[in-house]
Amino acid sequence: MKPLSLLFGLLSLAVLSNAAPGDGGASHDPEVAASKRINHLQKEYQKYIRDTLKTRKTGCTHKNLLRRKEWGSLSKKDRLSYIGAVYCLYNNNSFITPPSEVPGVRNRYNDFVSGHLQLTPFVHADGLFLPFHRFYVHLYEKALREECGYKGAQPYWDWTLSYRDPRQSAVT
């Protein structure tokens, strides 16, 4: 069974279930029950992925799997490495976006910005939103690694860590 099919099947069961496993129906708060059920399903899905990776020989394997890290948890060296790779894209010539379509494009970083701008009307208001952005981040991350020698994964920013005072964010 494909991972997405399994995930959607498991999520469907979570919606239909009104009690978390092992509570014997004792939880009357639907949010608590749903949270417990989602946590249970997430553990099952993660186990499925780990088991699948053990037998894979091509594509995504346990040897080439990257784990994204929150920006604040990166070492100074890792942050500088990422920033250097972004500057590298900025200093490389554009080869995707024709200047006739987007006159301001000057470099590879701009290729990604202009591509996103051009596709926004088609992917921001429908079911393509999440898969498009997942693939777009993958392409950006791939360019950082293949064109600029970046060794890490694309970091992310967990804004919930500093939502009360954004000035305390590791991003600023």
C-alpha positions in Angstrom: 0.0 0.0 0.0 1.3 3.4 -0.9 2.2 5.7 2.1 -0.3 8.4 1.2 -3.1 5.8 0.8 -2.2 4.4 4.2 -2.1 7.8 5.8 -5.5 8.9 4.3 -7.0 5.6 5.3 -5.7 5.9 8.9 -6.9 9.5 9.1 -10.3 8.4 7.9 -10.4 5.9 10.7 -9.5 8.7 13.2 -12.4 10.8 12.0 -14.8 7.9 12.3 -13.5 6.9 15.7 -14.9 8.8 18.7 -12.7 7.2 21.4 -9.0 6.8 21.7 -7.5 3.3 21.7 -7.3 1.8 25.1 -9.6 4.3 26.9 -12.7 2.1 26.6 -14.7 5.0 25.5 -14.1 6.8 28.8 -13.1 10.1 27.1 -16.1 12.2 26.4 -14.1 15.2 25.1 -13.9 14.7 21.3 -10.8 16.9 21.1 -8.9 14.8 23.6 -10.1 11.5 21.9 -9.1 12.8 18.5 -5.7 13.9 19.7 -5.0 10.5 21.2 -6.1 8.8 18.1 -4.0 11.0 15.8 -1.0 10.4 18.0 -1.6 6.7 17.8 -2.0 6.8 14.0 1.1 9.0 13.7 3.2 6.4 15.6 1.8 3.6 13.3 2.7 5.6 10.2 6.2 6.4 11.4 6.8 2.7 12.1 5.5 1.9 8.7 7.9 4.4 7.1 10.9 3.1 9.2 10.1 -0.5 8.2 9.8 0.5 4.5 13.1 2.4 4.5 14.9 -0.7 5.8 14.2 -2.7 2.6 14.6 0.1 0.0 17.6 0.1 -2.3 16.8 3.1 -4.5 15.1 6.5 -4.1 14.6 7.6 -0.5 16.6 5.2 1.7 17.8 5.3 5.3 21.2 6.2 4.0 20.1 9.4 2.1 17.2 10.5 4.2 17.6 14.1 5.4 16.0 15.4 8.6 15.0 19.1 8.6 15.9 21.1 11.7 14.5 24.2 13.3 16.7 27.3 12.6 17.3 27.9 16.3 18.6 24.4 16.8 21.3 24.8 14.1 24.9 25.4 15.1 26.4 28.7 14.1 28.5 26.8 11.5 25.4 25.1 10.1 23.6 28.5 9.9 26.5 30.1 8.1 26.7 27.1 5.7 23.0 27.5 4.8 23.4 31.3 4.4 26.4 30.8 2.2 24.5 28.4 -0.1 21.7 30.9 -0.4 24.2 33.6 -1.4 25.7 31.1 -3.9 22.3 30.8 -5.6 22.0 34.6 -5.5 25.4 34.8 -7.3 24.7 32.2 -9.9 23.1 33.3 -13.2 19.5 32.6 -13.9 19.0 29.9 -16.5 15.3 29.0 -16.1 13.3 32.2 -16.3 13.4 34.2 -19.6 14.0 37.9 -19.0 11.1 38.6 -21.4 8.7 36.9 -18.9 10.1 38.4 -15.7 12.5 41.3 -16.4 13.8 41.5 -12.9 15.2 38.0 -12.7 19.0 38.1 -12.5 20.1 35.0 -10.6 19.1 31.5 -9.6 17.5 32.7 -6.3 15.3 35.0 -8.4 14.3 31.9 -10.6 12.7 30.4 -7.5 11.0 33.7 -6.5 9.6 34.4 -10.0 8.5 30.8 -10.5 6.5 31.0 -7.3 5.0 34.4 -8.3 4.0 33.1 -11.7 2.4 29.9 -10.3 0.6 31.5 -7.3 -2.7 32.0 -9.0 -2.8 28.3 -10.0 -1.7 26.7 -6.7 -2.7 28.9 -3.8 -6.5 28.5 -4.0 -6.9 24.7 -4.4 -5.8 21.3 -3.5 -2.4 21.8 -5.1 -1.2 24.1 -2.4 0.5 21.6 -0.1 2.0 19.2 -2.8 3.2 22.1 -4.9 5.0 23.8 -2.0 6.4 20.5 -0.8 7.9 19.9 -4.3 9.0 23.5 -4.7 10.9 23.4 -1.4 12.4 20.1 -2.6 13.6 21.7 -5.8 15.1 24.7 -3.9 16.8 22.4 -1.5 18.2 20.3 -4.3 19.6 23.4 -6.0 21.3 24.4 -2.8 23.0 21.0 -2.6 23.7 20.3 -6.2 24.6 23.8 -7.4 26.2 25.2 -4.2 27.5 22.3 -2.3 25.1 22.6 0.7 25.3 19.5 2.9 22.3 20.0 5.2 18.6 19.9 4.8 16.4 23.0 4.3 15.9 24.4 7.8 12.5 25.6 9.0 11.4 28.3 11.5 9.1 27.3 14.3 7.4 30.6 15.0 5.5 29.2 17.9 8.7 29.2 19.9 8.8 33.0 20.0 5.2 34.0 19.2 4.8 36.0 22.4 7.9 38.2 21.6 9.1 37.8 18.0 12.2 39.9 18.9 13.4 36.8 20.8 13.3 34.6 17.7 16.5 32.9 16.5 15.6 34.2 13.0 16.0 37.9 13.9 
